[in-house]
Amino acid sequence: MRTGAMIEIAAGLVVMAGMLAVLAFGLLPIVGTPITIIVLALGALLVAAGFARRAIAASPGRRHAMRTARMTGAGLVATAALAIGLPFTAEPLHLVRLDGVSLGYYLTALGALVGLVALAFVWAARQNRIDAEERRS
């Protein structure tokens, strides 16, 4: 278990170091600011996930609470990705109109609702699995 945590931490550090190298060599205009921010955030999330995995392995008494907190954090990140990322993907679709409403707006509003419902079901299923595993052990 700790090997997986160290791999996550190392991968996150490598991703962040690579993006910082891109910034150091002045390649920001090629990559773009949003991509740079997303990649740096991904690296930070990998490092945080690795440290969370190490903490879960180190304290078996608090395993259930820590696994639930880690899953909740992942759910919050997914919710933020829906709220922030989905409107960016709708920009090209604003050219098409359905009944006077732009397709980008319609798909963003509908996609956010469908995504949140799907996220709720996935979160509940994973929480049930964590609870069942804790009852068995």
N, C-alpha and C positions, 0 to 999 in steps of 0.2 A: 504494500500500500504506500509506503513512503517513497518507493522508487517512482511511482506514478506522480506523486506530489512534486518530487524534485524535477521530473521531466516537464511538468506544467510550469514550474517556476523558471526553469532554464529556457523553455520555449518563449515564455513571456518576455524574459530579459533580452533574448535574441531578437524578437520582433521589435521591441522598443529600441534596442541599439541600432538595428537596421534602419528604422525610420529616423532616428537621430542622425545617422550617417547621411541619409538623404538630405536632411536639413543642413548639415554641416557643409556638404558639397554644393549647396545652392540649387538643388533640384526641385525646390518647392513649386516653381511655376509648372513644371512637367507633371508632378504628382497631384498638386492641388491641395488646398487647405482642408476641405472636408475629409478627403481620403487620409490625409496625415493625422487628423484628429481621431478618426475612426480606428486606424491601425494602432496608434498609441493607446487608445482606450482598450482595444482588444488585448494588447500586451499587458496592460495593467490588470485587466480581468483575469488573464491566465495566471499572473503572479498571485493575485488574491485567491483564486481557486486553489492553487497549490498550497498556499498557507492554510486555507480552510481545511483542505484534505489532511494536512499534517496535524492540525489541531484535533480533528475528529479521531484520527488514529491514536493520538497521544492520550486522550482522555475518554476511555470507554464508558465511564459513568455518565457523561454528558453527551453521549453519541447521538441520541434521538433529537435533543434540542439543537445540536450543532448541524445535523443533517437537515432538519427542518429549516433552520435559519439560512443555510446555504441554498436550499431550494427556493426559499422565498426571495433571496437576493437575485437568483437567476430569473425568477418571475418578474421582479421589478425591472431588471435590465431588458427583458423581452417586452414589457409594457412600454418602457421608454423608447425602445426601438420602433414599436408600432406608432407611438405618438409622434416621434420626431422623423423617423425614416420614411414612413408611408406617404406623407405629403410631398416629399422630394421626388418620389417615384411617379407622382401623378402629373407632374408638369407637362410632359409631352401630350398627355391625354386631354388637356384643356382645349385643344383645337376642335375636338369632336363634341357635338352638342346633342343631347337627347331630351326632347320635350322642353327645350329652353334652358336646361341645366347642363353644365359642362361634364363630360364623362370623367374627367380627373377628380372633380369634386364628389361626384356620385360614388366612384370606386373607392376614394379615400374614406368617405363616411361609412360606406358599407363594409369596406375592408377592415376598418378599425373595429367595428362591432363584431364581425365574424372572427377576427383575430383574438379579441378579448374573450369571447365565448370559448373558442378553442383553447386558449391559454388557461381558462378556468377549469375546463375539463381535464386537461393534461396535469395541471397542478393538483387537482383533487385525486386523480388516479395515482400520481407519484406519492402523495402524502399517505394514501391508503396503503401503498406498498411499504413505505417506511414504517408505518404503524404496525403492519402485519409482521414485518421482520423483527421489530423490537419485541413484540409479544412472544415470538418463537424463541428468542434468545434470553 
